[in-house]
Amino acid sequence: MPAFYQPPVSRMPDTYLVIGAVALFAYALSFVLTPGAFSVQEQLRAGVLVPIIDPDSFRFVAAGGGLPLFSSDGSPALFNAIFEGLVSGSRSGGAVGIMAFILLTGGSFGVVLATGAVNRGLGRMIAGNKSDGRVLLASLFFVFSLGGAVFGMSEETIPFVIMLVPVMRRLGYDNVTTLLVTFIATQIGFATSWMNPFSVAVAQGIAQLPLLSGLPLRLVMWVVFTAYGIAFTLRYATRTRSADLPGETAVAVKTGELQWADMLVLLALAGTIVWIIWGVVFGGYYLPEIATQFVMLGIGAGVIGCLFRLDGMHANKAMQAFRQGAMDLLPAALVVGFARGIVFLLGGDDPTQPSLLNTLLYYGGESLNGLPAWLAAWGMLCFQSVFNFFVPSGSGQAALTMPLMAPLSDLIGVTRQVAVLAFQLGDGLTNMLVPTSASLMGCLGAARLDWLQWLRAARGFLLGLLLMASTFVVLAAIFGYH
């Protein structure tokens, strides 16, 4: 895969150093906090079997003086965190599954791009479209936001980032713009959704609310947040657009006539995208299935390229393109595993096993007692936002926190619908920010952006989103949203 963009050397700390600093902080917490655990019962909620925590069952578990530097039995230790993070989780959503997804997708797109069909297709599109691209940006943002709202699109965005980077670069837009119209759009939809099966549906089921209840406010919220995202994106893209971005020569577009073989590759690409959308919405596909779909695309593109000698492709060249594509995304894959090591240091996210994460959850819930309803609701939003740093998973965070937040909302005079609203906004919006989010780090890697570069470019935008979220939650508490 061609190196679309090589960001300039930054004096800011590397993303790996940031994650390392957070890991040291988590290690230091082990000397201050005592691990705790809850009792749970598995119940079927919103069609999903989830562990329901008994809020009154929390107990501290005696532990001595912090974590060791090294362990030989699989227990948390500082220097074991890197390996344990890399191999943690399941094939469907853990670090190891997401890393495999990133590498296979990157390699497959490497083969697709090596055929030259995408470059020639882009050349024809750009040659026939000299507009400023605002309609394209707004349309992309709307579509990806809808994807996040309807079927919880998140990790699935990574291949689309890979695909759109050269398009945006050729149109004069930087890689932050690409991230805005893809991953950030999906997270706005994810956070403000009225039907997201991975967050809202699970949280409402745990809170014993009717599924899709409270729909009118969430629809309004989705429209408002999406409009704000589009406005910011257009403003940012207009301000930063350049006819000669760094690295532009690396993505020189071939404007020759499209061949039948090019059309076959592009049709295979379009067909794969349609298949993925169908699979996610109707077939229950997730990372293993989507990764396999892209592998099939890469094989198909390689066969077409070799048969028709597209850009001089032969079997060895196709394999080289696959290796290079996977290699380009290796840093992003490693970040996913390294970030997961932080959760390992905190003892994991199993509520029944002693961990510092359970202790943080318990203290967070206790801190909201005795506050005015509107302030407690805002405190729920803040708590969910902070907790998402450690468990950046919609369904996982719902399963862990909602059994505590739902009964707590009854005690402090806040409706359970407000508790769900605080959860979904705190979970979804901070996914755009926290370096422990595998989706964010994967998309940043695909866009060749450092985490600190992204934070510097979008800090005002992210602050605006959090202020809007606070406003919605406080008003919902005041007016008794149900």
N, C-alpha and C positions, 0 to 999 in steps of 0.2 A: 504494500500500500504506500503511495507516495506520502511524503511528509508534507501535509498541506500547509502547516504553519509551525514555525519554531519560535516560541515566545522569547523575547529578549531575556538575558540573564538578569535576575532580580536580586536586589540586596535584601529582600524580605526572606524570612526563614522558609525553607522548603516545606512542602506539605508533610513529608515524612517527619520532619523535625517538630511540626505542630502536633502531630499525632503522638510522637514520643513524649512531648511535654505533658499532654493530657494523660498519657499512660503513667507518667511519674506522679501526677496529681492523684490519680486513682490509687496508685500504690501507697501514697502518703495517707490517704483516707483510711487505709486498713489499720493504721496505727492510732486512729482517732475514734472510729466508729466500731460498734460491735455488730457482727452479722446477725441477721434475724431470718425468720421463716414464717410462713402462713400455712394454714390448712386449707385444702381445696377439695371441691367435688366437681367432676366433669359433668356438664349438662349440655343438652342440645339447645343452642340459641341461634336464631336466624339461620337455621340449617347447618350450623357449624358446631362441632364438639369443642367446647372451650373449658379451661379450668376456671371455676368460679371461686374466688377467694372469700373466705369468711373474714370480714374486717376485724372482728373481735378475737381472732385466733392468733394474732401476731405474738411472737415470743422471741426474746433474745437468746442467742446460743453462745455459750461461753467460748471465747477464743483468746489465744494468747498473743499479744503484742505485735500484731502486724504480719504481713506476708513475708515469706522467705525470698531470697534472690533466685533460688533454683529449687525445683522439686523433681523427684523421680517417680512419683505415683500419679501424675495427672492432675494434682491439686494446683490451685492458682499460685503463681510465683512470677516475679517480675520478668525474668529473662525467658521464661517459658511462653510468655504471652504471644510472641511473634508466631511461633510454630502453631500453637493451639488456635490462634485466631485464623491462620491460613486454612486449617483443616476443620473448622467448626461448622456446625449446622448440617442441614440436609441438602440433598440434590435439588430440591425445589425452591429453596429460598435462603439457605445458609450461605456463609462466605464461600465455601468450596463450590457450591452450585453457581453462584453469581460470577465467580472468577472463571469457571469453565465457560459460562455463557459469553462473557466478555471476550475471551481468547478465541473461541470458535466463531463468534460473529465477526470479530476483527479480521481473522484469517479469511473467512468467506468473502467479505467485502474487498479484501485485498485482491482476490482472484477476479471479482466482478470489475473492479476498477482497472486491473491490468489488461483487460480486453480492449480498453479504450472506448467502449460503446457509450459509457456514461459521459465521458468528456465530449465525444462528438454530439451526443444528444443535448448536452448543456450548451455547446457552441451554437447549435441551431436555434435553441430556445432563446439564448441571449441575443443572437443576431437579429431575431425577429421581435425582440421586446426591449426597447430602449427606455422604458418608463423608469420612474424612480423606485419601483418595487414596493411601495407602501401597501398596495392591495395584496400583494403576495405575502408580506409579513403579517398583516392583519388576518388574512385567511388562515395561514398556518397556525397562528396563535389561537384562533377560535377553534379550529379542528382539534388541536392537541389538548386544549382546555376541556373540550367536550369529551375527549377520550379519557382524561383523568376523572371527570365527573361521573361518566356512565359506567366504565368498567375498571376504574382504579389503575389506569396506565401509569407505570413508574419505571421499573427496570427495563421494560420493553422499549423505552425511548432511546436507549443507547445506540442501537443500529441506525435509527433515524438521524441521530446527531452525526454519526459517521458519514451518512449519505449526504446530509445537507451542508456540511462544512465546505466542500469545494464549490457548491452552488452559491452559497453566500459570499465566499471569498471572491468568486468571479464577478458577482454583482457589486462588489465594493464594500461588503459588510464584514465586520470583524467576527471573531469566534464567540464573543459574548452575545452578539445578536443571535447567532445560531442557538446558543443555550437558552436564550430568552423565549424564542418561538417554539422550542421543543420541550425540554425538561421543565423549565419554569412554568410554562403554560399548563403542562399536565399537573403540576403540583398545586397550582391555583385551582384547577378543576377538582383535584383530589381533596383539597382542604375545604372547599365550599360546596361539595356535592350534596345532592338530595337523595342519592341512591347508591353510593359507593359500596360495593359488597364487602370490601376489605376493611372498612372503618365504620361508616355510619350504620350499616346493617348489623354488624357485630355489636357495636356499642348500644344501639337501640334494643337489640335482643337481650343483652345483659342487663340493661336498665329497665327491662320489662315494659318497653314502649312499643306501640304498633309500628311495624316496618313502614318506611316512607312517611311517617307522621312528621308534622312540622314542615311540610314541603314548600309552602308559599314563601316563607322567609328565606329558606335556603336557595330557592330559585332566584329571588331578588339578589341575594348575597353573591351568587355565582355570576350574575350579569354585572354587578357593580365591580367585583374584583377582576373579572375578565376584561372589562372596559378599561379599568385602571392599568392592567398589565399591557394591553394593546397600546394605550396612550404613551406609557413609559417607553415601550419598545420602539415605537415610531420616532419618538423624540430622541432617544439614544442613538438609533440607527442613522437618523438624519445628521446628528451632530458628529458622529464618528465615521461616516461613510467616506471612502477614499477610492479614487480611481487606480491607485497604485499601492496597495497594501503590502507590507513586508511578506515575503514568501509568495507573492503572486506568480512569479515565474515558475514556482514549483507546481502550480496547478494550471499551466497553460492549456487552454481548451482547443481541441482540434475542430475546426469548423468545416471540415470536408463533408461531402455528402454521406448521409447515413446509408449503410449497406443493409441488405436483408439480414445478415448475421447480427449487425448491431441491433436491429429491431427485435430479433429473437431474444437477445440478452436483456433488452429493456422490457420486453413483454414478460420474461421470466421474473424480473425484478418486481414489476407491477403486480403480477399474479401472486408472488410470494407475500407482498404486503396485504393484498386483499385476503389471502388465505389466513394470514396471521390475525387480521382484524376479526374475521369470521370465527376463527378458533378461540380467540380470547372471549368474545361476546357469547358465542353459542356452544362452543365445544369444551370450555373449561381448560384451555391450554394455558400453560405457564412456562417457566424458564426451560425445562427439558425439551418440551415440544417445540417452542419457538427457536431454540438453538438448533435443533435438528432441521427445522424448516430452512434456516439460513445455511446450514451445511449443504442441504440439497440444492439450494440456489447456487452456492459456490461450485459444487460439482457440475451442475448444469451449465453454468457460465464457462467453466473450464473446458468442458467437452465442446461447446459451441466455438469457443475461442481457438481450440486446437484444430478442429475440423476445418474452420474457415481461415485459419492463420491470422486472426485479428491481432494487429500490432506485433506480428511475428511470434505469436504465442505457440508454445509447444508444451509437452507434458512437464518437463523439468522447470520451465519458466512459470507454469501455473503453480507448481509446488513452492517455488521460490516466493511467488507473490503471496501465497497462503502464509508461509513462515514470516514474511515481512509484515503482513497485516496483523498477525497475532503478536509479533514483537513490538509493534508500535503501541499496542494497548496493554502490554505487560505491566508498565508502571501503574496504570489504572487498576488492573486486577490485584496487584500487590497491596495497593492502598486499601482495598476492600477488606482483605485479610488482616492487615495491620490494625485497622479501625475496630474490627471485631475482637481483637485481642484485648481491647479496653474492657469490654463486657466480661471477658474471661477473668481479668484481674479483679473485677467487682464480684466475682463468684457466680456469674451466669444469670440467666433470666428465668430460672425455674423457681416459682414462688414457694415450693415445698422444701427447697434446699437452702440451708443457711447461706446468705449472701449479703454483701453491703448494699446491693441494689434493692433488696427487700426492705432494708433499714431506711434507705432514702425514701422509698415509697411510703413507708409508715409515717415518718416524720413529716413528709409533705402533706399527707392527709390530716394529721393532727394540727398542723399550723393553721388550718382554715377554720377551725372551731372558734366561735365567738365573734366573728366579723360581721358587719352589715352585709345584707344579701348581695348587693351589687358589687361590693368589694370582695366578698368571698368568691363570687362568680369570676371576677377578674383574676383572683388568686388561683382559681382552678385553671384558667388559661395559662397563667405563668408557670404553674406547676407542671402542666402537661407539656409545655414548651421545653422546660428544662429536662423533664424526664425523657423526652424524645431523644435527647443527646445519647442516652444510654440504651434505649430500645427504639431505634428508628424503624419500627414496623407497625403499620396501622392496626392489623388484627392482633398482633402481639401486645401492643400497648393497651388496646381496648381490653383484652383479656386480663391484663395485670392491674390496670388502674380503675376501670369502670366499676368493678365490684366494690371498691372503696368509695369512689366518687358518687355513685348513685345513692347509696344510703346516707352518705354525708350531706348530699344536697337536700335530703328530707330534713335533716337536723338543722341546717342553717337557713332554711326558708327559700331555697332556690329550686325551681322545677327540675325534674330529671332531664327534660329536653334541653335546658340550659347547660346541664352537665355534659350532655352529649355534644352540644355545640362547642363548648370550651375544649373538649377532647379533640374533635376533628380539626379545629383551627390550630390548636397548639401542636398537634401531630403533623398536619399537612404542611403548614407554612414553614416550620423550622426544618423540614426536610430540605429546603433550599439553602440552608445555612450550615447545619452541623456536619463536621467532617467524618462523623461515624456513619453517615448515611451512605450505604453502598450505591444507591441509585445516583446520588449527587456526585460521588467521587468517580464512578464509572463514566458518567456523562462529561465531567470535567476532563477526564483522561481522553475521552473520544474527541473532545473539542480542543485538546492541547492547551488547557488552561490550568494554571496553578490555583489552589484554593484561595490563597491570599490575593491573587490577581482578581479572582471573581468577587471576593468580598469587597475589595477596593472599588470595583466598578459598579457594584449593585447595592452598596450599603444604604444609600438613600431610599432606593426602591424597596428593599426589605423592611426598613424602618416604617415606611408608609403602609406596607401590608400589615405589620403588627399593630400599628395605630388603628387601622380600619377594623382589624379583628377585635381589638379591645373595645371599640365603639359598639360593634354589633353585640358582643357578649354582655356588656354593661346594660345596653338598652333592652336586650332580651330579658335580663334579670329584673329590670325595673318594671317592664310591662307584662311580666309573668308568661313568657313564651312557653307554649305547650304543644 
